[in-house]
């Protein structure tokens, strides 16, 4: 008789723990167990989604590969800039040219290729704002 009471008490405690973990408001044992199984299925689904996101994130890291290589050589009149990237991505050339502009570098000559990989060789000079306005006016007159 005592063992039955101990078993019932143990089962009751287990059911109470399941109720609290799964936030179940069911009164019957079977309903609590069903709620717990639904809760476990939901946790498994969330775990699978998180694993898929983790795999996708690692694939993106591998997909991007190494960063572009940048080499700057100072010449007599200006700078020779070489940019090499294993992957060609959309908007990279525009981004690089905007960066040159922000640095105050006027590109006089450039050669770019983006068939399989991205390659840019540019020759530019660093000028101040007054020199830029003067060179733009000179270009307009020449054209």
C-alpha distance (Angstrom), angle and dihedral (degrees) to the residues before:
residue distance angle dihedral
X1 . . .
X2 3.75 . .
X3 3.79 91.2 .
X4 3.83 90.3 55.2
X5 3.78 90.4 54.1
X6 3.81 90.8 49.2
X7 3.80 91.0 49.0
X8 3.80 92.4 48.7
X9 3.78 90.8 47.9
X10 3.79 91.4 49.6
X11 3.82 91.7 48.0
X12 3.81 90.9 47.1
X13 3.84 91.0 51.5
X14 3.79 91.0 48.0
X15 3.81 91.3 50.4
X16 3.81 90.1 48.8
X17 3.80 90.4 51.3
X18 3.80 90.8 49.7
X19 3.81 89.8 49.7
X20 3.78 92.3 51.5
X21 3.82 95.3 44.8
X22 3.81 95.5 46.4
X23 3.82 95.8 36.3
X24 3.80 88.7 -124.6
X25 3.79 120.8 167.6
X26 3.80 94.5 -170.1
X27 3.81 119.4 127.5
X28 3.79 101.4 -158.7
X29 3.78 122.5 77.9
X30 3.80 93.0 -129.2
X31 3.81 92.1 51.5
X32 3.80 91.2 50.2
X33 3.80 90.4 49.7
X34 3.83 90.9 48.9
X35 3.81 90.3 49.7
X36 3.81 89.3 49.6
X37 3.81 91.9 51.3
X38 3.83 90.5 49.8
X39 3.79 88.8 49.0
X40 3.81 91.2 51.1
X41 3.83 91.3 48.9
X42 3.80 89.5 51.6
X43 3.80 91.2 50.1
X44 3.81 90.8 49.9
X45 3.80 90.4 51.1
X46 3.81 92.0 49.6
X47 3.80 89.9 48.6
X48 3.81 91.4 52.1
X49 3.81 90.9 49.8
X50 3.80 91.3 49.9
X51 3.80 91.0 48.6
X52 3.81 90.3 50.9
X53 3.81 90.6 49.9
X54 3.80 90.6 49.5
X55 3.81 91.6 50.6
X56 3.81 91.0 47.3
X57 3.81 90.9 50.2
X58 3.81 92.5 51.9
X59 3.80 90.7 47.5
X60 3.81 90.2 53.0
X61 3.80 89.8 52.9
X62 3.79 90.3 51.3
X63 3.80 92.0 42.1
X64 3.79 94.5 56.9
X65 3.77 92.3 52.7
X66 3.77 122.3 -174.3
X67 3.76 122.9 -11.5
X68 3.82 119.5 -97.8
X69 3.78 115.1 -83.9
X70 3.80 116.1 -121.5
X71 3.78 125.0 -164.5
X72 3.81 123.9 -179.5
X73 3.80 121.6 -170.9
X74 3.78 122.2 -173.7
X75 3.80 111.6 -133.9
X76 3.81 129.7 -173.5
X77 3.79 95.3 -91.4
X78 3.79 103.2 23.0
X79 3.78 144.8 -36.8
X80 3.79 133.0 -49.7
X81 3.80 109.3 -148.3
X82 3.81 123.4 -167.7
X83 3.80 122.6 -172.0
X84 3.81 120.7 -174.3
X85 3.79 126.5 -179.2
X86 3.80 129.0 173.2
X87 3.79 90.9 -141.2
X88 3.75 128.4 47.5
X89 3.78 111.3 -138.7
X90 3.76 129.1 -173.6
X91 3.80 115.4 -96.2
X92 3.81 96.5 14.2
X93 3.81 94.7 119.4
X94 3.81 92.3 49.1
X95 3.81 90.3 47.9
X96 3.82 91.7 51.7
X97 3.80 93.1 47.4
X98 3.81 90.8 49.6
X99 3.81 88.8 51.2
X100 3.81 90.0 52.2
X101 3.80 89.2 51.0
X102 3.82 92.4 50.3
X103 3.80 89.6 51.1
X104 3.80 90.8 52.4
X105 3.80 93.1 -113.3
X106 3.80 117.3 147.5
X107 3.80 111.9 -153.3
X108 3.79 110.6 -139.8
X109 3.78 98.5 174.8
X110 3.80 132.2 11.0
X111 3.78 139.4 174.3
X112 3.80 121.3 -167.0
X113 3.79 136.0 179.5
X114 3.79 126.5 -176.7
X115 3.80 105.7 165.8
X116 3.83 100.4 119.7
X117 3.77 101.4 -19.2
X118 3.78 129.9 18.9
X119 3.80 119.6 -106.8
X120 3.80 126.5 171.8
X121 3.79 129.0 177.0
X122 3.77 114.5 -177.4
X123 3.78 133.9 173.4
X124 3.76 115.7 -155.5
X125 3.75 144.4 157.8
X126 3.77 129.7 -138.0
X127 3.78 112.4 -124.3
X128 3.78 136.7 170.6
X129 3.82 123.6 -115.0
X130 3.84 93.6 -95.4
X131 3.80 91.8 51.4
X132 3.82 90.6 49.9
X133 3.81 92.2 54.2
X134 3.81 90.6 47.2
X135 3.82 93.1 48.5
X136 3.83 91.4 47.6
X137 3.80 90.8 52.5
X138 3.81 90.3 48.6
X139 3.81 91.3 50.8
X140 3.80 91.3 50.5
X141 3.80 91.0 52.4
X142 3.81 92.6 48.5
X143 3.79 93.3 50.1
